[in-house]
Amino acid sequence: MEHMECDVLVAGSGAGGLSAAIVMAKAGLDVLVVEKADLFGGTTALSGGVLWIPGNRWDPQKGEEARVMARRYLNAEAGETLDSESVEQFLKNAPHMVEWFERETCVRFVPTQYPDYHPDQPGGAVVGRSILAQPFDIRALGDDMARLRPPRSRQSPSWA
């Protein structure tokens, strides 16, 4: 195996791994992404990649109101297992992450009409918290286009 050096090694090419790689590269670091599968995309390519971001620009609730309602919902869903500090950091920073990616990259997000998983829970929302990356013309990737995991509808079922 060839010896390689980098500032940051990212394991996995799903949304989390590639997001981290983009942020680090934008900060001027030399980033290497490694993926165990033959194709890039990780499980995000299979899941649809919906992001649950309370307080995003399409969410009817803004600022502190969005955080209060999302906190109430997460508490109802997670109960005693809720990690309050992590939730606070997420609620504070997730909308800024969306803004950063739209400002610093070609990624654009669009709202969905998806409700929370349990919109009838305290703090639940019928619409507004879920967003998706806007479709991207992958032809811009050139030869690397063939290295992307195809959408689920183009894959054979696991039992086939």
N, C-alpha and C positions, 0 to 999 in steps of 0.2 A: 504494500500500500504506500502510496506517495505521502510524503510529509508535507503538511500544509500548516500555515500560520494565519491567524486572524485575530481580531480584537474580540469578536463575539461569535460564538458557535450556537446556532439555533437548531434544535432538534425538532423536526416536524414542519410540514408545509401546509398545515391547516390555517384557518383565519388567525389564531393566536400566534403561531410561529411566524407567519409572514408579516403580521402586523408589527411584531417585535422587531423583525429584521428591517422593515421599512423605517421605523422610528430610529433605530440605531444607525442605519446607513445615512439617514437625513442629518444625524448628529455628527457625521464625518467618520464614523468607525468602519473598519473593514469587517464585513459580515459574511459568514458562510452558513448557508442553510443546507442541512442534510435531511434526507427523507428515506425511510426504509422501504417504501413502496416504489414500484416502477413509475408511478405517475404522481404528479403534484396535486395537492388539493386537500389531502387528509379527509377526515370525516365531514368537514365543512362542505365538501363537494357533494356529499350524500345527504346531508341534513337540510340543505336549502339555505343555510347561512343567515337565518333571521336573527336580528339583534334586538334584545329587550332593553331599551334605553329610556327610562323615565326622564321627562324634562327635555327630550329632544325637540327640535324646532317645530315638529308637527304635532307634538303632544298638546292637547288643549290645556293641560295643566302646566304651569311654568314655575320656575324658581322653587321657593320654599314649599308652595302648595304641592308641586309635583313630588318633592322629596318626602313630605309628610304622608301623602297618600301611598306612595310606593313603599315606604318604610312600614306602614300599617299592613299593606298587602303581604310583604315579605315576612313580617312577624306572624301573620295569620297562617301563612303557608309553612314556615319553618319552625315556628314555636321556639322551644328552648334551645334548639340547635343553631339558631341564628347567631352569626358572628357579627355583632353590632358594629365593630370598628371597620371590618371589611365592607359592610353594607354602606356605612357613611362615606367611605372613600369612593366606592362605586357610584353612589348617588351624586356625589360632588363632582366627580371627574368624567363619568361616561359621556354626558352631553358635550364636554370640551373635546373628548376624543373624536367624536363625530365631526365637530367643527374643524379640528386639526387635520383630519384625513381629507376633508373636502378642500381645505385651504392649501395643503402641502402636496397633495397627490392628485391623480386623475380620477380617484374614486369619488363617486357621487352616490348619495343615499336617497331612497324614496320611501314614503310611508306605506304601510300595509293597512288592511282592514281587519287584521287579526286581533281578537280580544286577548286579554290575559288568559292563562290556562284555566283559571277559576275566577271569572269576573264577578261572581256573586260573593266572594270572600270580602271581608272588610278591606277597604282601600283598592279593591279590584277595579279594573277599567275595561270597558267594552271595546275601546279603540284608542290608538294614539301612541302607545309605548313601543310598538314593534316597527322596525325598519329593515330594509333590505338594501344591499348594494345594487345600484342601478345596473342593468345589463351592460356589459363591456364587449366591444368588438374585439374578439381574441385574435383576429387576423393581424392585429398590430404586434403580436408576439412572434410573427414569422415562423421559423422552424420549431420554436419552443411550443407552439400551439399543440403539437402532437404529444407533448409531455404532460398535458393537463388531464386530470380524471374527468371523463365525460359526465354530464348530468345523469342522474339515476334513470331517467326515461330511456336513455340510450344504452344502458348496460343490461346484460342478461341477468335474469333473477338468479339468486344463489343456488336454487334447486335445479336450474336448467343444465 
